[in-house]
Every structure is written in structure tokens, then in C-alpha cells.
Amino acid sequence: FVVENNGYAISVPWTKQMPTPDVSDRAKAYAIPGYRLDGNDPISVHHAAVEAVERARSGAGPSLLEVKVQRLTAHSSDDNERLYRSAEELEDTRRNDCLLVFRARLEELGVLDPGDAEEVRAEAVRELDQAQEEAEAAPLPDPSTAMRYVCEED
């Protein structure tokens, strides 16, 4: 199980919504391992995910991965996050965007040359645009299939 924890329950800070600071603590109630991970470190998240998948595939059961991330935007278009988040918090969050942090780390390590990230981003945008066009052009599903696989198929 992967929980992306951005520190908020819609427009309420997590600390006001839950009695425990970490979702990963809830794993104990199910006798499974729970891991708290830094979403700004995708390499450690990847390693933990690989271990969790190996654990599950080996028959040792599930794991719970709580990935702490920054919420860069409001919860929805109706949410005015400036009512409950300070300007300083919002600026700090944007400055610590995990994509920017990881990009800088890869450039520091020489894994990514300056300018390559923009090329990768542009390719990803092209792929997303193409996928959206294909999805919008696809026929709507047949309403008679709406109940398929809800419980089981004969």
C-alpha cells in the first residue's frame, strides 16, 4: 500500500485531522511493516518500493509505504489554500518542489546534463498530450458493461 501524504486532509492540516503524526504507524495494527519515506528522495522511495514488491511476491505479505510529499497546489479549484497556508509556507513549498530538488541532485552527480531536463519534460508533455487526444477520441464505454466485474464474472 502506498500513501502519498501531503500533510493535509483537504484544507485541514493532517495534525488536526489525525491523532498520529504518521500514517505508517497504522501498519502496526495490521501486523505489517510500515515505512515513512521522504518524497523529495525518489531513489529511497524506489528502493523501498522494490523491497515491498519483493516481500509481497515472496509471499511475506503487504507493506505500507507512506511517502511524505509537498502539496504544491490547492486541493481543488474551489479550495483557497491561502486561507490556511501562509505565503511563506507556499513559497517554501514551491522552492522545495521534489522535481526541482531531484533535478539539481542529478545535475550535481553528473547524471543529467544541464538542459536535458527540459528536453525530457518536453517529451513527457508531448506524450501526455497525445494520450489525452487518444482518450478524448475514444468511444464512450457501452453502458451495459457498467456492472461487469463489480463482484465477479461467471
C-alpha positions as a Markdown table, in Angstrom:
| # | Residue | x | y | z |
|---|---|---|---|---|
| 1 | Phe | 0.0 | 0.0 | 0.0 |
| 2 | Val | 1.3 | 3.4 | -0.9 |
| 3 | Val | 0.1 | 6.6 | 0.8 |
| 4 | Glu | 1.1 | 9.9 | -0.6 |
| 5 | Asn | 0.9 | 12.1 | 2.4 |
| 6 | Asn | 1.0 | 15.8 | 1.6 |
| 7 | Gly | 0.3 | 16.9 | 5.2 |
| 8 | Tyr | -3.3 | 18.0 | 4.6 |
| 9 | Ala | -6.7 | 16.4 | 4.8 |
| 10 | Ile | -8.3 | 18.6 | 2.1 |
| 11 | Ser | -8.0 | 22.1 | 3.8 |
| 12 | Val | -7.2 | 20.9 | 7.3 |
| 13 | Pro | -3.6 | 20.2 | 8.4 |
| 14 | Trp | -3.0 | 16.5 | 9.0 |
| 15 | Thr | -2.2 | 17.2 | 12.6 |
| 16 | Lys | -5.8 | 18.4 | 13.2 |
| 17 | Gln | -7.3 | 15.5 | 11.5 |
| 18 | Met | -5.5 | 12.5 | 12.9 |
| 19 | Pro | -4.1 | 11.6 | 16.3 |
| 20 | Thr | -0.9 | 10.2 | 14.9 |
| 21 | Pro | 1.7 | 12.1 | 13.0 |
| 22 | Asp | 2.5 | 9.3 | 10.6 |
| 23 | Val | 0.2 | 7.1 | 8.5 |
| 24 | Ser | 2.9 | 4.5 | 8.5 |
| 25 | Asp | 2.3 | 3.9 | 12.3 |
| 26 | Arg | -1.1 | 2.4 | 11.3 |
| 27 | Ala | 0.7 | -0.6 | 9.7 |
| 28 | Lys | 1.3 | -1.9 | 13.2 |
| 29 | Ala | -2.4 | -2.5 | 13.7 |
| 30 | Tyr | -2.3 | -4.9 | 10.7 |
| 31 | Ala | 1.0 | -6.6 | 11.7 |
| 32 | Ile | 2.7 | -5.4 | 8.5 |
| 33 | Pro | 5.8 | -3.2 | 8.1 |
| 34 | Gly | 5.2 | 0.5 | 7.7 |
| 35 | Tyr | 7.8 | 2.8 | 6.2 |
| 36 | Arg | 7.9 | 6.6 | 6.3 |
| 37 | Leu | 9.7 | 8.0 | 3.3 |
| 38 | Asp | 10.9 | 11.4 | 2.0 |
| 39 | Gly | 9.1 | 12.1 | -1.2 |
| 40 | Asn | 11.9 | 14.5 | -2.1 |
| 41 | Asp | 14.2 | 11.5 | -2.4 |
| 42 | Pro | 12.8 | 9.3 | -5.2 |
| 43 | Ile | 15.8 | 7.0 | -5.1 |
| 44 | Ser | 15.0 | 5.9 | -1.5 |
| 45 | Val | 11.3 | 5.6 | -2.4 |
| 46 | His | 12.2 | 3.4 | -5.3 |
| 47 | His | 14.4 | 1.2 | -3.1 |
| 48 | Ala | 11.6 | 0.8 | -0.5 |
| 49 | Ala | 9.0 | 0.1 | -3.2 |
| 50 | Val | 11.3 | -2.6 | -4.8 |
| 51 | Glu | 11.7 | -4.2 | -1.3 |
| 52 | Ala | 7.9 | -4.1 | -0.7 |
| 53 | Val | 7.1 | -5.7 | -4.0 |
| 54 | Glu | 9.7 | -8.4 | -3.5 |
| 55 | Arg | 8.3 | -9.0 | 0.0 |
| 56 | Ala | 4.8 | -9.3 | -1.4 |
| 57 | Arg | 5.8 | -11.5 | -4.3 |
| 58 | Ser | 7.7 | -13.8 | -2.0 |
| 59 | Gly | 4.5 | -14.4 | 0.0 |
| 60 | Ala | 5.6 | -12.4 | 3.1 |
| 61 | Gly | 2.6 | -10.1 | 2.8 |
| 62 | Pro | 1.9 | -6.5 | 2.2 |
| 63 | Ser | 3.8 | -3.4 | 3.3 |
| 64 | Leu | 2.6 | 0.2 | 3.8 |
| 65 | Leu | 4.8 | 2.9 | 2.3 |
| 66 | Glu | 4.0 | 6.4 | 3.5 |
| 67 | Val | 5.6 | 8.9 | 1.1 |
| 68 | Lys | 5.7 | 12.4 | 2.6 |
| 69 | Val | 5.4 | 15.0 | -0.2 |
| 70 | Gln | 4.8 | 18.7 | -0.6 |
| 71 | Arg | 1.4 | 19.8 | -1.8 |
| 72 | Leu | 2.2 | 22.4 | -4.5 |
| 73 | Thr | -1.3 | 23.4 | -5.4 |
| 74 | Ala | -4.7 | 23.8 | -3.7 |
| 75 | His | -6.7 | 20.6 | -3.1 |
| 76 | Ser | -9.2 | 21.6 | -5.9 |
| 77 | Ser | -10.3 | 24.6 | -7.9 |
| 78 | Asp | -12.7 | 25.5 | -5.1 |
| 79 | Asp | -10.0 | 25.5 | -2.4 |
| 80 | Asn | -8.4 | 28.8 | -1.5 |
| 81 | Glu | -5.3 | 27.5 | 0.3 |
| 82 | Arg | -4.2 | 31.0 | 1.2 |
| 83 | Leu | -6.9 | 30.9 | 3.9 |
| 84 | Tyr | -5.0 | 28.2 | 5.8 |
| 85 | Arg | -1.4 | 28.3 | 4.5 |
| 86 | Ser | 0.9 | 31.3 | 4.9 |
| 87 | Ala | 2.6 | 32.9 | 2.0 |
| 88 | Glu | 6.0 | 31.8 | 3.5 |
| 89 | Glu | 4.8 | 28.2 | 3.6 |
| 90 | Leu | 3.6 | 28.3 | 0.0 |
| 91 | Glu | 6.9 | 29.9 | -1.2 |
| 92 | Asp | 9.0 | 27.4 | 0.7 |
| 93 | Thr | 6.9 | 24.5 | -0.7 |
| 94 | Arg | 7.4 | 25.7 | -4.3 |
| 95 | Arg | 11.1 | 26.3 | -3.7 |
| 96 | Asn | 11.5 | 22.7 | -2.4 |
| 97 | Asp | 9.5 | 21.1 | -5.2 |
| 98 | Cys | 10.7 | 17.5 | -5.4 |
| 99 | Leu | 11.2 | 17.7 | -9.2 |
| 100 | Leu | 13.5 | 20.7 | -8.8 |
| 101 | Val | 15.4 | 19.2 | -5.9 |
| 102 | Phe | 15.9 | 15.8 | -7.7 |
| 103 | Arg | 16.9 | 17.6 | -11.0 |
| 104 | Ala | 19.5 | 19.6 | -9.1 |
| 105 | Arg | 20.8 | 16.4 | -7.4 |
| 106 | Leu | 21.1 | 14.6 | -10.8 |
| 107 | Glu | 22.9 | 17.5 | -12.3 |
| 108 | Glu | 25.3 | 17.6 | -9.3 |
| 109 | Leu | 26.0 | 13.9 | -9.7 |
| 110 | Gly | 26.6 | 14.4 | -13.5 |
| 111 | Val | 23.8 | 12.0 | -14.3 |
| 112 | Leu | 21.8 | 14.8 | -16.1 |
| 113 | Asp | 23.4 | 17.5 | -18.2 |
| 114 | Pro | 22.0 | 21.0 | -17.9 |
| 115 | Gly | 19.2 | 21.4 | -20.4 |
| 116 | Asp | 18.4 | 17.7 | -20.6 |
| 117 | Ala | 15.7 | 18.0 | -18.0 |
| 118 | Glu | 13.8 | 20.5 | -20.3 |
| 119 | Glu | 14.1 | 18.0 | -23.2 |
| 120 | Val | 12.7 | 15.2 | -21.0 |
| 121 | Arg | 9.9 | 17.4 | -19.8 |
| 122 | Ala | 9.0 | 18.5 | -23.4 |
| 123 | Glu | 8.9 | 14.8 | -24.4 |
| 124 | Ala | 6.7 | 13.9 | -21.4 |
| 125 | Val | 4.3 | 16.8 | -22.3 |
| 126 | Arg | 4.1 | 15.5 | -25.9 |
| 127 | Glu | 3.3 | 12.0 | -24.7 |
| 128 | Leu | 0.6 | 13.3 | -22.3 |
| 129 | Asp | -0.9 | 15.5 | -25.0 |
| 130 | Gln | -1.0 | 12.5 | -27.3 |
| 131 | Ala | -2.6 | 10.3 | -24.7 |
| 132 | Gln | -5.2 | 12.9 | -23.9 |
| 133 | Glu | -6.1 | 13.3 | -27.6 |
| 134 | Glu | -6.4 | 9.5 | -27.9 |
| 135 | Ala | -8.6 | 9.2 | -24.8 |
| 136 | Glu | -10.9 | 12.0 | -25.9 |
| 137 | Ala | -11.2 | 10.5 | -29.4 |
| 138 | Ala | -12.0 | 7.0 | -28.0 |
| 139 | Pro | -15.6 | 5.9 | -28.0 |
| 140 | Leu | -17.6 | 6.1 | -24.8 |
| 141 | Pro | -18.0 | 2.8 | -22.9 |
| 142 | Asp | -21.1 | 0.7 | -23.5 |
| 143 | Pro | -23.4 | 1.5 | -20.5 |
| 144 | Ser | -24.5 | -2.2 | -20.5 |
| 145 | Thr | -21.0 | -3.1 | -19.2 |
| 146 | Ala | -21.1 | -0.8 | -16.2 |
| 147 | Met | -21.8 | -3.6 | -13.7 |
| 148 | Arg | -19.2 | -6.0 | -15.1 |
| 149 | Tyr | -16.6 | -7.2 | -12.6 |
| 150 | Val | -18.2 | -5.3 | -9.8 |
| 151 | Cys | -18.4 | -8.5 | -7.7 |
| 152 | Glu | -17.3 | -11.3 | -10.1 |
| 153 | Glu | -18.0 | -12.7 | -13.5 |
| 154 | Asp | -19.4 | -16.1 | -14.2 |
